[in-house]
Amino acid sequence: MWDVYLVVLVSVSIGITEANSGCTSTEKGDCCVFPFKYKGAVYDSCTFVDAIKPWCALTSDYETDKKFGFCTFKTCEIKTTDGDCCVFPFKYLGVTYNACTKQSDVKAWCGTKSEVEFWTREPRGNCKHYADPCFYSPCKNGGTCQSNKNQFSCECTPDWKGKTCTEKGIILSYVEN
């Protein structure tokens, strides 16, 4: 009798630990690893870079390991720019979404109810987390993005200049005679 009781306690304890681990999970149940590197940039959250669904790396260096997953979120874990709760999963065009999407739009959005109507794409809202202009990593070539939530500026490395660090900087060198 005691052996069975002990097994139940261990099983409940493991379930609670997994539920409270704080892991951002993927559609397949894997945990995202943050921060991770992709194309020279470092990401501290799921990204839409090169995808219409948010994704994350499953190791700290995607460039080396090439392991990733599509992120999933719980209802109200992400809010819209109007402060409404994103509802996950939601259905649009017969597809079920467990995260914000850029499907049929240039901005990341979510359903605010479990069904989103085809023609009007309502009820929906733009995902607040992805509204930050730095979220899309506009600064290239190792530049660092700084944002006041409405605009961004890039702190470029010495070899680069321009609004998004894409113009080759002039390198001056001093030679002492």
N, C-alpha and C positions, 0 to 999 in steps of 0.2 A: 504494500500500500504506500509506503513512504517513497519508494523508487518512482512510482507513477506521479506522485505529488511533486517531487523534485524535478522531473522532466517537464511538467507543465510550467513550473516557475521559470525554468531556464528558457523555455520557448517563449513565454510572455515577455521576459526581460529582453531577449533578442529582438522581438517585434517592436518593443518600445524604443530601443536604441536606434533601429533602422528608421522608424517613423520620425524621430526627432533629430536625425543626423544633419538636417539643413542642406541636403544635397539638391542641387537643381538636376532633375532627372531628364533622361531622353525618352523618346517614344518606345525604346526597347528596354527601358528600366535601368540603364547604366547611369552613373553619376558623372556630371561634367567636372572638368578640372580647371580651376581658375587660379591664377591667370594662365593663359596659354598664348603661344606665338603662332601667327599666321601671316605670311608674306611680309615679314619684318615688323609687324605691329603686334602689340601686346593687348590682349582682351581680358577684361575682368568680369564679363558677362556674356550671355549669348549674343551672337551677331548675325546680321543679315548680309554681310559682305559675301558677294558672289552667290547668293541664294535668295529665294523668295520666302523661305521659312527660317526662323532663327535656329542657329546651330552652335555647337560648342565642341571643343576637342575633348577627347577622353584621356589624353596625357598632356603634360605641360608643354610639349613641343610637337605640334601638329606637323610642322615642316619635316621632321624626321620620321615620326610614327604613322602619319596619315590616318589616324583613328578619330572619328567624329560621330556625333549623333544629333538628331533634331530635338530641340528642347521642348519640354512640356511644362505647363504651369497649372496651378489650381485656381479656381474661381476667386476673384478679388485679390490675387497675388500681384496682379498688374492692374493699374488704373488707367483710364483714358485721360486725355488732356483736359477734359471737363470734370474729372474727378469721379466718374462712374466706374463701377467694377467691370472688368472684362470677365466674361463668362466662358469657362472652359469645361468641357469641349463645347464648341458651337459648330453649326453646320451651315455651309454656303456652297451653292451649286452642287449639292450632293456629296461634298467632301467634308469630313469631320476634321476640325482644327483643334489642337491642344495648346496652341500658342498663337501669338500675333502673326499676321501674314501680310505680305505685300501683293497678294493675288488681286488683280484688276485695279491696282492703285500704285502710286509711287511711294506712299507713306505706309508705315506699318500700322495695321488696324486690327480690331477684335470685335467680336459680337458682344453686345450688352444683354442679349438674351440667347437662348440656346439655338434659335433658328434665325438666320439672316436672309431677308427677302432678296430675290435675284435682281429685280430692276432697280430698286432704290438702294440696295445694300444697307437697309436699316432693319433693326436698330444696331448701331455700331458706333465706334469712336476711335480716334487715333490713339495709339498706345503711348502713354506718357513717357515710359522708360526710353523708348526709341525716338522721342521727339527732341531730345538733347542733340544739338548739331554735332557734338563730338562723338556721339555714339557710332556714327558711320565712318569714323576715322578719316576725316578729310585731309589730314596732314600726312604727306608722303615722305619717303626717304629718311625715316627716323625722326621726323618732326613731332613735337608734342602739342596736342590740342588743348586749348583753354577756352572755356565757355561761360557766358553769363546766362545760359539757357535760351537766349534768343539769337545770339551771334557767336561766332567762334573766331579765334586767332591762332596762328601756328607759331610756335617757337621752333625755328629751323636749326638744324645742325650747321656748323660753319661752312660746309661745302654747298649748301642749298639756300635759296631765297624764294620770295614770292608768297602770295596768299596761302598756297597749299604746299609750299616747299618743293615745287617741281621745276624751278628755274635753277640752272647751274650757277653757283656763286662764283665770284672772282676770288681766286686764292692769291693773295699777295705774300711774297716771301722776302725777307730781308737778309741780304748777304753782306757780312761785314768784311771789308778789305783790310 
